[in-house]
Amino acid sequence: MWGGKVQEIKPLEVDKYPTDMLNGIKGIIYSPSRVRYPMVRLDWLKKHKYAPETRGNNRFVRVTWDEALDLFYRELERVQKDYGPYALHTGQTGWRQTGQMHSCTNHMMRAMGLHGYSVKKVGDYSTGAGQTILPYVLGSTEVYAQGTSWELILENSDNIILWANDPVKNLQVGWTCETHESFAYLEQLKEKVAKKEINVISVDPVKNKTQRYLENDHMYVNPQTDVALC
């Protein structure tokens, strides 16, 4: 940081496999398309109601934080008084920066709880279907159970199927601050694939980063035909 502006971004020293996404952070911070202030639809601000015909067509104007909070509170009051708490959806997601102080979801849920009742989601967007289906198949949700360790996978596997799965891409991010230890195991898997000690098949409609990295077999599947293939 120099003169209030980010000059360089470096990975943590313990991260031996830093993600290429670090190279794009400065561009995100200073992108001209980034929303830096509270913005409100001009038409809605004037009429205090939504006009469907202006969707995607009307412009936004900047307001102060105090104005934005007042508008937000006024709408919460209006919806709850006119339609009841069932008309309010607290649409939290789940991702956050490292640490509870940066958990936008928790802050929003607390604020909404102080205001009154609302409707929230059940499960999560990552494993919502699995949480509902797997108890009837495996007896538990499984999706958040301890996974098989890489050591056991590399030692005991003859065939590995990556079903629409792209570890080289997906392991770049994590729930907290990722240090990418799993990439060391991917290197070992690449060696075993090259020596034909383990056969890996990627089932995917595209050649993903993992398939290109491992140089393993690839089975194309047309979109919406994966259930039939199962």
C-alpha positions as MATLAB code, in Angstrom:
seq = 'MWGGKVQEIKPLEVDKYPTDMLNGIKGIIYSPSRVRYPMVRLDWLKKHKYAPETRGNNRFVRVTWDEALDLFYRELERVQKDYGPYALHTGQTGWRQTGQMHSCTNHMMRAMGLHGYSVKKVGDYSTGAGQTILPYVLGSTEVYAQGTSWELILENSDNIILWANDPVKNLQVGWTCETHESFAYLEQLKEKVAKKEINVISVDPVKNKTQRYLENDHMYVNPQTDVALC';
ca = [
       0.000    0.000    0.000;
       1.374    3.427   -0.980;
      -0.514    6.711   -0.931;
      -3.699    4.880   -0.014;
      -3.503    2.624   -3.064;
      -2.574   -1.060   -3.307;
       0.759   -1.437   -5.100;
       1.500   -5.159   -4.860;
      -0.197   -8.338   -3.657;
       1.882  -11.262   -2.421;
       0.762  -14.736   -1.300;
       1.329  -15.966    2.236;
       4.817  -17.386    2.734;
       3.371  -20.763    3.754;
       1.409  -20.998    0.485;
       3.579  -23.006   -1.924;
       0.879  -23.077   -4.594;
      -0.581  -19.536   -4.739;
      -3.556  -18.999   -7.005;
      -3.310  -16.979  -10.203;
      -6.415  -15.119   -9.068;
      -4.150  -12.934   -6.916;
      -3.108  -11.212  -10.148;
      -6.654   -9.967  -10.663;
      -7.319   -8.445   -7.239;
      -5.947   -4.995   -8.059;
      -8.121   -4.884  -11.150;
     -11.205   -5.689   -9.079;
     -10.421   -3.064   -6.445;
      -9.951   -0.259   -8.953;
     -12.338   -1.392  -11.683;
     -14.503    1.465  -13.025;
     -17.505   -0.882  -12.860;
     -17.201   -1.384   -9.105;
     -20.067    0.045   -7.020;
     -18.363    2.228   -4.418;
     -21.331    4.041   -2.875;
     -25.010    3.405   -2.054;
     -26.962    3.688   -5.304;
     -30.747    3.822   -5.826;
     -32.877    3.581   -8.959;
     -33.878    7.136   -9.836;
     -37.412    6.205  -10.831;
     -37.966    4.293   -7.590;
     -36.502    7.140   -5.551;
     -38.969    9.609   -7.075;
     -42.111    7.474   -6.984;
     -41.261    5.161   -4.062;
     -42.521    2.203   -6.012;
     -41.142   -0.223   -8.561;
     -41.966    0.351  -12.238;
     -41.480   -2.895  -14.232;
     -41.211   -1.048  -17.543;
     -38.014    0.678  -16.370;
     -36.171   -2.518  -15.488;
     -32.715   -2.423  -17.084;
     -33.454    0.968  -18.582;
     -33.509    3.573  -15.805;
     -30.420    5.032  -14.187;
     -29.100    4.864  -10.649;
     -28.203    7.862   -8.498;
     -25.896    8.111   -5.528;
     -27.315    8.640   -2.038;
     -25.656    9.009    1.367;
     -25.345    6.074    3.756;
     -27.884    7.727    6.064;
     -30.350    8.089    3.181;
     -29.795    4.479    2.128;
     -30.378    3.185    5.659;
     -33.532    5.295    6.017;
     -34.880    3.986    2.715;
     -34.088    0.426    3.688;
     -35.738    0.737    7.094;
     -38.822    2.388    5.589;
     -39.263   -0.496    3.148;
     -38.863   -3.092    5.888;
     -41.597   -1.371    7.867;
     -43.871   -1.077    4.833;
     -43.571   -4.699    3.760;
     -43.992   -6.138    7.248;
     -46.976   -3.923    8.098;
     -48.747   -4.333    4.751;
     -47.958   -7.981    3.964;
     -46.478   -9.581    7.084;
     -43.099  -11.189    7.782;
     -43.691  -13.921    5.182;
     -43.189  -11.262    2.488;
     -39.619  -10.574    3.641;
     -36.921  -12.944    2.423;
     -33.587  -12.717    4.205;
     -31.640  -14.063    1.241;
     -28.292  -14.701    2.814;
     -25.624  -16.588    0.880;
     -22.673  -17.881    2.871;
     -19.284  -16.664    1.691;
     -17.226  -14.206    3.672;
     -13.749  -12.922    4.277;
     -11.697  -14.607    6.991;
     -13.053  -13.829   10.457;
     -16.485  -13.200   11.889;
     -16.129   -9.418   11.647;
     -16.272   -9.793    7.872;
     -19.258  -12.149    7.803;
     -21.875  -10.123    5.925;
     -24.383  -12.950    6.312;
     -24.202  -12.917   10.111;
     -24.513   -9.142   10.255;
     -27.555   -9.166    7.984;
     -29.270  -11.935    9.938;
     -28.696  -10.092   13.221;
     -30.037   -6.838   11.807;
     -33.120   -8.539   10.386;
     -33.657  -10.364   13.665;
     -33.649   -7.067   15.546;
     -36.269   -5.723   13.162;
     -38.630   -8.683   13.245;
     -39.472  -11.979   11.602;
     -38.698  -12.929    8.007;
     -38.373  -15.958    5.747;
     -34.915  -17.458    5.343;
     -33.557  -20.280    3.276;
     -33.092  -23.899    4.356;
     -29.816  -25.672    3.661;
     -27.290  -23.921    1.448;
     -26.636  -23.307   -2.218;
     -23.569  -25.583   -2.305;
     -25.138  -28.832   -1.112;
     -28.854  -28.099   -0.824;
     -29.948  -31.069   -2.942;
     -27.475  -33.410   -1.269;
     -28.662  -32.472    2.202;
     -32.209  -33.389    1.209;
     -31.555  -36.556   -0.821;
     -28.533  -38.279    0.748;
     -30.108  -39.093    4.144;
     -32.469  -41.411    2.241;
     -29.584  -42.932    0.263;
     -26.677  -43.113    2.705;
     -28.307  -42.476    6.065;
     -26.624  -39.094    6.578;
     -26.104  -35.846    4.706;
     -22.517  -37.023    3.986;
     -21.634  -33.783    2.212;
     -20.092  -32.266    5.347;
     -18.654  -35.485    6.756;
     -14.905  -36.017    6.885;
     -13.712  -36.886    3.391;
     -11.272  -39.667    2.543;
      -7.713  -38.402    2.948;
      -5.502  -37.851   -0.086;
      -2.947  -40.321    1.287;
      -5.511  -43.141    1.236;
      -6.817  -42.138   -2.178;
      -3.350  -42.188   -3.725;
      -2.420  -45.443   -2.003;
      -5.551  -47.475   -2.717;
      -7.160  -46.147   -5.896;
      -7.015  -47.903   -9.245;
      -9.634  -45.721  -10.926;
     -10.787  -42.213  -10.044;
     -13.795  -40.598  -11.703;
     -14.014  -36.815  -11.588;
     -17.717  -36.247  -12.212;
     -18.041  -32.636  -13.387;
     -15.331  -31.939  -10.849;
     -12.417  -29.571  -11.381;
     -10.114  -29.672   -8.318;
      -7.351  -27.596   -9.926;
      -9.854  -24.744  -10.288;
     -12.017  -25.321   -7.234;
      -9.168  -25.783   -4.748;
      -7.987  -22.239   -5.414;
     -10.613  -20.950   -2.979;
     -11.783  -22.040    0.446;
     -14.179  -21.157    3.224;
     -11.417  -19.261    5.038;
      -7.905  -18.259    3.939;
      -6.779  -21.012    1.576;
      -3.134  -22.161    1.637;
      -3.521  -24.780   -1.128;
      -1.875  -27.814    0.500;
      -3.972  -30.123   -1.677;
      -2.013  -29.172   -4.795;
       0.937  -31.202   -3.527;
      -1.289  -34.294   -3.719;
      -2.441  -33.351   -7.198;
       1.216  -33.373   -8.240;
       1.529  -36.910   -6.889;
      -1.641  -37.923   -8.709;
      -0.266  -36.477  -11.945;
       2.851  -38.637  -11.568;
       0.768  -41.764  -10.950;
      -1.406  -41.026  -13.989;
       1.715  -40.621  -16.142;
       3.071  -43.953  -14.836;
      -0.356  -45.569  -15.419;
      -0.562  -46.519  -11.756;
      -3.929  -44.770  -11.421;
      -6.493  -44.249  -14.149;
      -8.449  -40.994  -13.958;
     -11.523  -40.201  -16.048;
     -13.031  -36.734  -16.246;
     -16.744  -36.774  -17.041;
     -17.446  -33.255  -18.194;
     -18.975  -31.391  -21.145;
     -15.705  -29.411  -21.452;
     -12.009  -30.011  -20.950;
     -11.447  -28.473  -17.545;
      -8.210  -27.379  -15.860;
      -7.782  -30.647  -13.970;
      -8.075  -32.762  -17.112;
      -5.532  -30.558  -18.872;
      -3.192  -30.705  -15.867;
      -3.396  -34.467  -15.269;
      -3.637  -35.298  -18.978;
      -6.103  -38.017  -18.039;
      -8.917  -39.641  -20.009;
     -11.888  -37.438  -20.791;
     -15.476  -38.573  -21.338;
     -17.645  -35.912  -22.911;
     -21.213  -35.711  -21.666;
     -23.914  -33.558  -23.197;
     -25.579  -31.098  -20.812;
     -28.711  -32.566  -19.165;
     -27.718  -36.150  -20.019;
     -25.638  -36.769  -16.868;
     -28.521  -38.455  -15.016;
     -29.002  -40.887  -17.890;
     -25.276  -41.632  -17.817;
     -25.512  -42.324  -14.077;
];
